Amino acid sequence: MDPQKIEALLEEVREGRTDVSAALERLRGMPFEDLGFAKLDHHRPLRTGMPEVIFSSGKTPGQVAQIFARMAAAGGNVLATRVNGECMKAVLAAEPRATFHETARCLTLEQAPAPPAKGTVAVVCAGTSDLPIAEEAAVTARLMGNTVEVIADVGVAGIHRLLAQRTSLQSARVLIVCAGMEGALPTVVGGLVNAPVIAVPTSVGYGASFGGVAALLGMLNTCSPNVCVVNIDNGFGAAVIATLINRV
C-alpha cells in the first residue's frame, strides 16, 4: 500500500470519518497478502521506497495476472517485467488499465505518480539489439518518477555516433549504459561524464560472448572509476539504483 494512502487512512480514523474496524479491514492485506503461490509484499514501499515488482519469467500467465490484479487493487503502481505474449493477454484481461511496453517486455499501471526525481536519467545502449534491456530500464525509471532520455545505437564501432550525443550525456544526473559483445561502451561513456554510470552487460553477441559473461567481465574491469556494474540483462535493477541516486 502506498505510504500516502496509509497516512490518509490514519487521518480518517483520527477525525472519526472511518471507524477502527473498517480501517482494520483495509489494512488486512498488510504487511503481505498470501495468495498461496505468492506472498505480496505490500509494505515494501514503506521499508524501501520502492514497490514490489513482478518478475514474470517462470510464472504462469494466470499467476502473473492474479498478482498484477491484487497489487493494482492495493492502489499503488504496478510493474511486471519479462512479460511474454500469453502473460500480456492474461494481465490485460484481468486489469484492462495496464499498459504493455512491447520492446521492454513490461506491463505497467500508474495509479499514484511517484515524486519527481531531481535530474535526468540517460539510458544509453550500444546497438539496437540491446534495446529490450535499455527499454526495460527506461520504463522502470519513468514509473519511479524519473525524467528519462533514451540514446540508442551509439556503440563504439561507430564512436562518432556517441560523441554526437555528448551534450545529452553530460547533462544527465545518472547514466545507465547497456552493451553486449565486448561491453566497452560504459567505460567510454564514463570517460566523458562526471556522473555515475551504471553498466548493464547484455547477453547480445556471438559464441565467445558467453551469453553476456564477456561483457560483464569487461565492465567489471573498467578503468573508468565512475562506473559500477549490475548483472547480465538487469535493466530493471539498474533503473532502481539510478532512481535511488537521482532522489538524493
N, C-alpha and C positions, 0 to 999 in steps of 0.2 A: 504493500500500500504506500502511496506517495506520502512523504512526511507532511506536506501541507494539508492533505486530507485528514491526517491524524490530528493535527493541531486544530483544524476546523471542527472535527468531531468532539474533541475535548472542550472546545469553546461552547459548542451547543449544549453539552452536559452541564457546564458551569452556569450557563444562562437559563437552564431549565427548558430549553427547546427540544431536548432529547432526553429521555429517561435512561437510567443505568442499564436496564435490561435490553433496550433497543441498541444502545451503544455496544453492549457486550456481544449481541448478535452480529453486529457489523465487524467486530474485531475477532470473531470466532476463527477465521481463517489464519490468524496470526499466532506465532511467528511463521508458521508454514502450514500449507494446505496439503493434506495427504490424499493423493489420487490412487493410491495402491501401487502403481508402477512408477510414480514420481512424487516427490515432495517439493512443492513450490515454495520458494524462499521469499515470501512477501516482505520480510523485514530487511532484505539486503540493501535497499536504498537508504534505510536509516543507519545501517552499520558502515557502508562503504561509499554512499553517494551514487552508486551505480545499480541499475536494476538487474535482476536475473535475466539471462538471455538463453534462448532455446537453441541448442546445438542439435540440428535435425538429423544429421547423419547417424545411422544406426537405430533410429526410432521409426516406428511405423507411421504412415500418414495419419491414422486415427489418433495415435498418441500425440503427435505434434499438434493436430487440430484441437484436441481436448486441452492440452497445456496452454496453447495460444488463447483459446476462448476463456479459460479460467483466469489467466493473467490479465486479459482485457477487462473482465468483469471486476477485477480489483481496482481498476481506474487509472492505472499508470500506463506508460508507454511500453510497447511490446516489440521485441526484435527476435526473429528466428533466422539463423544462418544456415548455410549449406542445404538449401531447400531444393528438392527436385520437383519435377512436374506433378507427380502424384500428391506430394505433400502440399504443394501450392493449391491444387484443386480442393483438397480436403479442408485446408485452413479457410479458404475463401468461402466455402460452403458454410462453415461454422461461424465465421466472422467476416461478413462482406465488406466491412470498412477497411480491412487490411489492404496494404499496397504491396504488390510484387515488384521487386527490382531484378529484372532478368539477368543482366550481366553479373551483378553482385551475388545472385542466387540467395537473396534475402527477402523476407517479408517483414513489414513494419506496420505499426499502428501508433500514431501520435495522438495522445489524449491530453497530455499535460506537458506542454513545451518546456524543455529544460532551460534553466537560467543561461543566458548567453555567456559564452566564454570570452576571454579578453582579446584574442587576436585570431589570425587566420591559420588554419592547418593546411599546408600544401601536401597533397598526395601525389607523388611522382612515380611513374612506372617506366621501366626500360623499354618494353615492347608491348604491342597490342595483346600479345598472348598473356601478359601479366595483368591485364585489365580486370579479370574477375576478382583477383585478390585486392587490387587497388580500389575497386568499386566497393568491395565489402568494407574496407577501411573507411571509405568516404561516406557510405550510407550510415555506418555506425557512428562516425564522428558528427555528422549532421544531426542525427537523432539525439545526441548527447549535448547539443547546444552550440556546436562549433560552426563558424563560417569556414567553408571548405572550398579549396580550389584544386581541381584535378589537372595535372600536367602529364599527358600521356605520350608514349612513344618517343622518348628522348634518351635512348640508350647510348652507351659510349662508342658504339660502332659508327655513329654519326654525331660526334660530340658538339658540332656546331648547332644542332637542334637544341641541346641542353643550354648552351651558352646564350642562345636567343631568348631563353626564359629567365635570365639572370635577375631581372627586376622582381619578378614574381617570387623567385626562390629567396631572395634576400629580404623581402618584405614579410615573409611568413614567420610566425612566432614558434611554430613547431613544424617539422617536415617528416612525413612518412615516405620512405623510398623503397619501392618493390622491384626486385630484379631476380631473374633466373640466370641460366648459363653460368658464367664465372662470378657473377654477383659484384661487379666492380662499381656500379653506379652510386651506391651510398657513400663510398669513400670519396668519389669525385665531388658529389654534392656537398659533403662535409667540408671539403676544402674551399668551398665558395661562400659559405654562410656562417654566421655567428650564432646560430640557433641549434637546439637539439635535433638530431637526425635519428629517427627510428628506422632501422633497416629491417626489411621483410624479405627473406630469401623465398623464392617461389620454386615450385617443382618443374618449371619450364626448362627444357633443354634436351640435348641428345644423351646417349648412353652414359658417358663419363660424368654427366652432371649428377648422377646417382639420386635422381628424384629431388634435387634441391640441396643435397648434402654439400656439393662443391660450392654452391653459392653461400650456404651457411658458414662453412669454414673460411671462405674468403672474407666474409663480412666480419666474422669474429677476429680475424687477423688484420683488420683495417688499421691504417696509420693515421686516420683522422680521429682525434680524441673526442670529438663531439658526437660520435656515432655509437649507438647501442643497438642490440640485435634481439629480435623475437624469433619464435620458432618458424619452421617452414610453413608457408601459406597462411600465416596467422595475421591476416589483415585486421580481424576483429580485435585481437589483443593489442596490436599497435595503436589502434584508434582509442582504446581505453587509456593507455599510457599517455598518448598525446593529449587527451581530454584532461587528465589529471594535471599535466604540466601546464596546459593552457588556462586552467582555472586559478592557478597560483598568482 
